[in-house]
Amino acid sequence: MQPVISIEQLTKTYASGHQALKSIDLDIRRGEIFALLGPNGAGKTTLIGIVCGIVNPGTGRVLVDGHDIVADYRQARSKIGLVPQELYNEGFESVWTTVRFSRGLFGKAPDDAYIEKLLRDLSLWDKKDARILDLSGGMKRRVMIAKALSHEPSILFLDEPTAGVDVELRRDMWAMVHRLRERGVTIILTTHYIEEAEEMADRIGVIRQGEIILVEDKERLMVQLGSKRLTLQLQQPLAQIPAGLAEYPLLLSADGQQLAYTFDAHHERTGIAELLRRLGEQGIDFKDLQTSQSSLEEIVVNLLRAR
Ligand SMILES: Nc1ncnc2c1ncn2[C@@H]1O[C@H](COP(=O)(O)OP(=O)(O)OP(=O)(O)O)[C@@H](O)[C@H]1O
């Protein structure tokens, strides 16, 4: 299937001389939830800004649903809804007027029934006549989302959508993302809450210093790069790891009560049986044990550290 967004050899150097993007190649699949992860300053907002026509591209090519973002700007932009990182709203207008007007900006015929549904979905209906100026920060963010969706885009960009929002709004936002996805909308998000990406995304991209260092299906990423940890609660605390166990990558907790062993769960030989036998030989007894899977957060942090 043709990708809904195709980015080829895209570069961006700001007037300051800073190269924010270095030859990015990235395809976004139609209907997926794609999470773009990376540290501060990696280039996420720059990349999104270029695709959405807010930041001038350097060299390279970007197609949105087959439309070139430079040569065919209006067509490309009409496919996209953007919820930017910063809140900015026209303060004096009402919620209803603002969202309705936003639809008009994209040349779409008025559809009050659609706008009503949108405001209801975002729990904004009872605020429809309020001035945006008078709304709380969370409500303002909901208005930003309503504006982004006002022209029924088939692609939605969410740049740090849940930074600083309360639990309720975050939950509403993710419920909305799921509903949109069910309707076939492609969603691209950046987040610093990696557990959100872990929960939501179909694919993960990691960007660092203007370069995409990884794009992978989330499930595959977690299986391929994830490791498991076995933690043993010891009967007697240890002062140090005995020399007889030196070849194992073991970690002893500061209080000497826990021994942790990290292993590759996909390897045929995890080494656990052998380790437990060796512990027995050393006279080390344990009263409990548990295993845990590494999180996407650990995987991404390790990836960024490894380069
Ligand atoms: N208008 C600008 N002029 C010059 N440099 C800029 C401009 N905008 C961004 N940069 C620089 O480009 C780099 C990438 O910034 P960008 O905002 O795209 O990163 P980001 O990954 O979105 O970061 P964050 O997670 O902090 O939002 C940074 O080093 C930033 O300082």
PDBQT file of the ligand as one rigid body, heavy atoms in Angstrom, charges set to zero:
ROOT
HETATM    1  N1  LIG A 401      13.756  28.530  14.533  1.00  0.00    +0.000 N 
HETATM    2  C1  LIG A 401      14.886  27.927  14.881  1.00  0.00    +0.000 A 
HETATM    3  N2  LIG A 401      16.082  28.503  14.645  1.00  0.00    +0.000 NA
HETATM    4  C2  LIG A 401      17.240  27.887  14.964  1.00  0.00    +0.000 A 
HETATM    5  N3  LIG A 401      17.311  26.676  15.537  1.00  0.00    +0.000 NA
HETATM    6  C3  LIG A 401      16.166  26.043  15.810  1.00  0.00    +0.000 A 
HETATM    7  C4  LIG A 401      14.889  26.632  15.489  1.00  0.00    +0.000 A 
HETATM    8  N4  LIG A 401      13.924  25.756  15.866  1.00  0.00    +0.000 NA
HETATM    9  C5  LIG A 401      14.557  24.689  16.389  1.00  0.00    +0.000 A 
HETATM   10  N5  LIG A 401      15.898  24.848  16.357  1.00  0.00    +0.000 N 
HETATM   11  C6  LIG A 401      16.916  23.890  16.816  1.00  0.00    +0.000 C 
HETATM   12  O1  LIG A 401      16.788  22.701  16.070  1.00  0.00    +0.000 OA
HETATM   13  C7  LIG A 401      16.955  21.560  16.903  1.00  0.00    +0.000 C 
HETATM   14  C8  LIG A 401      15.732  20.675  16.814  1.00  0.00    +0.000 C 
HETATM   15  O2  LIG A 401      14.644  21.326  17.467  1.00  0.00    +0.000 OA
HETATM   16  P1  LIG A 401      13.203  20.678  17.562  1.00  0.00    +0.000 P 
HETATM   17  O3  LIG A 401      12.323  21.678  18.218  1.00  0.00    +0.000 OA
HETATM   18  O4  LIG A 401      12.807  20.171  16.232  1.00  0.00    +0.000 OA
HETATM   19  O5  LIG A 401      13.472  19.448  18.538  1.00  0.00    +0.000 OA
HETATM   20  P2  LIG A 401      12.453  18.495  19.291  1.00  0.00    +0.000 P 
HETATM   21  O6  LIG A 401      12.944  17.113  19.044  1.00  0.00    +0.000 OA
HETATM   22  O7  LIG A 401      11.075  18.811  18.893  1.00  0.00    +0.000 OA
HETATM   23  O8  LIG A 401      12.699  18.897  20.794  1.00  0.00    +0.000 OA
HETATM   24  P3  LIG A 401      11.685  18.921  22.051  1.00  0.00    +0.000 P 
HETATM   25  O9  LIG A 401      11.516  17.498  22.469  1.00  0.00    +0.000 OA
HETATM   26  O10 LIG A 401      12.460  19.714  23.046  1.00  0.00    +0.000 OA
HETATM   27  O11 LIG A 401      10.425  19.575  21.610  1.00  0.00    +0.000 OA
HETATM   28  C9  LIG A 401      17.256  22.096  18.285  1.00  0.00    +0.000 C 
HETATM   29  O12 LIG A 401      18.656  22.098  18.463  1.00  0.00    +0.000 OA
HETATM   30  C10 LIG A 401      16.700  23.496  18.259  1.00  0.00    +0.000 C 
HETATM   31  O13 LIG A 401      17.424  24.321  19.128  1.00  0.00    +0.000 OA
ENDROOT
TORSDOF 0
